[in-house]
Amino acid sequence: MFKKLSLASVTAFGLATGAFAAGGTAHVHDVDFSYEGLFGAYDQMQLQRGLKVYTEVCAACHGLKFVPIRSLGEPGGPGFSPDEVRAFAAQYVTVYDAALEEDRAAKPTDNFPAVTGAEAPDLSLMAKARAGYHGPYGSGINQFIKGMGGPEYIYTLLVSYKDAPSCAPEGFDGYYNEAFTSGGYPDECKDEDGNHKYPGSWIGMAPPLSDGLVEFDDGHSSDLHHAAEDVTAFLMWTAEPKMMARKQAGLTAVIFLSLLATLLYLTNKSLWAPIKKAAKKTD
């Protein structure tokens, strides 16, 4: 499906399949992404690096079926020129053409293909789907105050692979991740009250990223944490490609509504001032 895939992409980047489910309480790291806040914006270079991580590591198992390739050149995105978008589509992406009944090189008008063989989730909307509610008692307070949501969960998942605790089932061949949680939990990993001794759970996906796995053309650090931040920012863009336009429209609306409210207030005072003066004289 994708050309020039690294060997690591064969087992890379799944966000949903737990080999032996568990349910400990996971800590989600807060990350200061550039697009957060009222005046935040996507970092074009970060999105380009994230696309490179996705292409070389994630694309073998995970698709982006809702993302048009042409959007790579639209305002607020990675900022590719039309020629760069065409070159990327022709070099890295192949799609199935039902009319020709065969694969062909993609065009900017095509979407990124879906990947179904690996039984891994599509990543187009993952940053929105995994938003959750982080904070005291699941109140979501951290999402409002710190902007923590789906991107922070994805980043935390990518950097939270650890050695499995000693209570791992005998013969288990999966992986342990402190951020991944789901259903049951082995009794050996519970205390006397039935509470989980460890955060996170077991997951069937191998660690997709490691230090130096992807080399960036701009010389940016390619250690695990930076690569995780870059691909997470890219996945947020795939889920919210028009975020910058929405922010601008919202800010413009707030400014105009504020001016309108001020003008209405002053107009109201001007219209009623003579009437109030006359009423005082009558009194």
Disulfide bonds with the S-S distance in Angstrom:
Cys167-Cys189 1.66
